[in-house]
């Protein structure tokens, strides 16, 4: 269906080559097909048409993030935020890139801003928990994750990470309970969850296999 959507947007651009959003939507469809070269070309066309089209800056940022070109990703997300500073989603993505770049304190600040902009956005708190876990601030990470769980009680990845954090805090029974909940909620990822259960009695390492 992505190919059909691309053809539709291409027809729209034949009628109006300056239709900025059609360039951006084409880029999103190419990203879904993992055709990053054409996606980048579409986003750049959109920016040439309208330099303040933040969705295109965001699109380029997501590609560079996936390609682990974190400095480029950070630059493009910051540009998008300068245009649309009230977007919680943009702040979340910037926080994720800062985390990947090991700029932990700055990532926490940006993700806190994301939460303030949209308190109902659980992704901001989830990403803060990931940063805090990397920093070995396990109690703080647990607090964030419990808030996310209350907002999205059926999200398997949240229970999985709760289990890993509880393990790192030495709370074996709580860890087992969360892993079991994760398994019940998402049986298709049973191998990963069962591996974590098998490792409950092994020494803690922050760089263990991550979430779902």
Helices and strands as residue ranges (DSSP letters): H 2-15, H 20-32, H 36-49, H 54-66, H 70-83, H 88-100, H 104-117, H 122-134, H 138-151, H 156-168, H 172-185, G 187-189, H 190-198
